[in-house]
C-alpha cells in the first residue's frame, strides 16, 4: 500500500506541475471592439397618419413643412414660383409680362428688340435700311408701319365698337408704351411671337375689312385686359411701382421664397391615430360609459358605428354621428349617449403634442366592443 | 474602452491554475483540497490493487502448477505451512491443518470431518476475499460522490462570484469570468478524481470476483479430494 500511495502522490505532483506550466497563461481572446451603433426603435404607429408624395424624388432634406399661417409673410414655402402665397398649382405662363403699363417709349425700337427672331431682321433693316436685299426685311418694315397703325386704327373704331371693347381700347394704347420698357430688359420669346403675326394680319386686313382686325385684337386682348384690369383699378401707385420694378403677379405656382422643390416625405398628416393598445383603452372606456337600452329582446346582430372628432386635448368636437346604424334607434341613441357621457368625463387619450386626432370610428357591438 | 481592455488583460494574466485556486473562497478551497486528496488516495488504491491482484494471480498459478504436479499433499503441506501464504496456499494449509488435527485425534464420523474442513476453507476464502476487496468501496464512493462534491464547490464559487458582481455593480465579463473559472475548477477536479475511480472500481471488482471464483473452485475441488480420502481411510479402520 505504501508503494501505491507514494506512486500516486508522485504522479499527482507531476501532473499538477505540468498543469501549472502548461495552463498558466491561456492566450487572451483577441476581442476586437467595434463601435456601438446607435439604434433607435421607431414604432410603426408613428407613421400611420403620415402621407407623402410618392412620385417626388428623394432628397437629402425633406421639404419644409407646409405653412400653417399664411398671413405672416416671412413664412416657409414649399413650391417654386413667383407668388407671394404658396400655391400648390403649377405656375402658369405670364402672358401679360411685357404689358406692364408705362408710358413714353418709342414703339418701333421696342418691337424688334422684344422679338428675337423677327427683331433681328428689323434691326438689320434699321442698321442697313438702304440695301433691302432680303425679301423678308421688305415685308417687315410694313409690319412696323402697320403696327403703329394697328393701335391707331382701333381708336377710330372705338365709335363703331361695342362698349365691351372700351376696356380693350385702353390696353392697346397701353400695350404700345409697355413694350418699350420690357424691351431693354430680358423678355421671354414665346410671348411675343404670336403677337408678331397678328399685326401683320391686321396690316393686311386693314384696307380690306377693317371690322375683322378690330374684332381679333379685341377678342385676343380681352383676357389680357381682364388680368390687367385688376392692377389698373387698384391704385395708380401700385401700377406705377409694378411698372417700374417690372414685376407682375404670377397666376400660380409656389412662393418665391421656396428654394426647394417638393421631396419625398410627409406633406400632410391626417391626424394622429391610436395604437392598438390605446384603441383598446378607448373602447374600454366607451364600454364603461355605455348603458345598453333596457328592454331589448336580444342584442345579437345589433351593431352601430359611431363617428366623432376629438380636439387635440381630448374633448368632443362637434356632435357624434351614427356612421352605420344598427336598425334599432334606441340602440343607436345609447351609443351616441355613451360617447357624450365619456366626453363629460373626459376621454383618456395619450398626449398628442397638440396634434389633431383623426376621426374616430367606434364599433358599438355588445359582443365585441371594438374600435374601428 | 481602454480601461476595459486593461482590466481584461490584467485578469487574463492571472488565470493560471495556482491563481485560480488561490483566489477561490475558503469553502471552494476546502472542496478542491479534499478532492485532490481523494484523487491521490484513489490512485494509490488503484496502483496498489493492480499490483496486488497481479501478484495474487501469479501465486494462484504457481500453486496450481505445484498442486497438480503429482507432489504428495503431505510434502506440499510441510513446505507451505512453514511460511506465510495467501490465496490458495492459505486455503490448502487451512484444510490440511483441519484434516491432520482430526486424524491425529481420531475422527469418529467422516461427515463431521468433511463439514469441518469445508468450514475452515470457507472462513479462509472469506478472509482472502475480504483482503482482496478491501478499499474498493472507497473507489466506489469517490466515483459517485466526487462529481457532486465538485459541483457543490462550483455552486458555492459561482454564488460568491455573483455576490461580488452585485457588490461591484458591474456585469462586465472581466469581472464575472475569474470567479466562474475558479468555481468551475472545483467541478473539473471532482471529475478528474471521479472518472478513474469509477473505471478502476469496475475493473478491480471484476478482477476480485474472478479471483474469488478461482479460490472457490479450488476449495470445491480440494474438498472433493479430501472427501475421497476420508472415505478411503475411515472404513479401513
HADDOCK unambig.tbl for C-alpha pairs under 7 A between the chains (distance, minus, plus):
assign (segid A and resid 1 and name CA) (segid B and resid 48 and name CA) 5.48 0.50 0.50
assign (segid A and resid 4 and name CA) (segid B and resid 44 and name CA) 4.23 0.50 0.50
assign (segid A and resid 4 and name CA) (segid B and resid 45 and name CA) 6.32 0.50 0.50
assign (segid A and resid 4 and name CA) (segid B and resid 47 and name CA) 5.12 0.50 0.50
assign (segid A and resid 4 and name CA) (segid B and resid 48 and name CA) 4.66 0.50 0.50
assign (segid A and resid 5 and name CA) (segid B and resid 41 and name CA) 6.63 0.50 0.50
assign (segid A and resid 5 and name CA) (segid B and resid 44 and name CA) 4.30 0.50 0.50
assign (segid A and resid 7 and name CA) (segid B and resid 44 and name CA) 6.77 0.50 0.50
assign (segid A and resid 8 and name CA) (segid B and resid 40 and name CA) 5.55 0.50 0.50
assign (segid A and resid 8 and name CA) (segid B and resid 43 and name CA) 5.23 0.50 0.50
assign (segid A and resid 8 and name CA) (segid B and resid 44 and name CA) 4.85 0.50 0.50
assign (segid A and resid 9 and name CA) (segid B and resid 40 and name CA) 5.78 0.50 0.50
assign (segid A and resid 12 and name CA) (segid B and resid 40 and name CA) 6.60 0.50 0.50
assign (segid A and resid 20 and name CA) (segid B and resid 16 and name CA) 6.71 0.50 0.50
assign (segid A and resid 20 and name CA) (segid B and resid 17 and name CA) 5.80 0.50 0.50
assign (segid A and resid 20 and name CA) (segid B and resid 18 and name CA) 6.75 0.50 0.50
assign (segid A and resid 23 and name CA) (segid B and resid 16 and name CA) 6.00 0.50 0.50
assign (segid A and resid 23 and name CA) (segid B and resid 17 and name CA) 6.63 0.50 0.50
assign (segid A and resid 24 and name CA) (segid B and resid 15 and name CA) 6.69 0.50 0.50
assign (segid A and resid 24 and name CA) (segid B and resid 16 and name CA) 3.72 0.50 0.50
assign (segid A and resid 24 and name CA) (segid B and resid 17 and name CA) 6.01 0.50 0.50
assign (segid A and resid 25 and name CA) (segid B and resid 13 and name CA) 6.41 0.50 0.50
assign (segid A and resid 25 and name CA) (segid B and resid 15 and name CA) 6.50 0.50 0.50
assign (segid A and resid 25 and name CA) (segid B and resid 16 and name CA) 5.64 0.50 0.50
assign (segid A and resid 28 and name CA) (segid B and resid 12 and name CA) 6.04 0.50 0.50
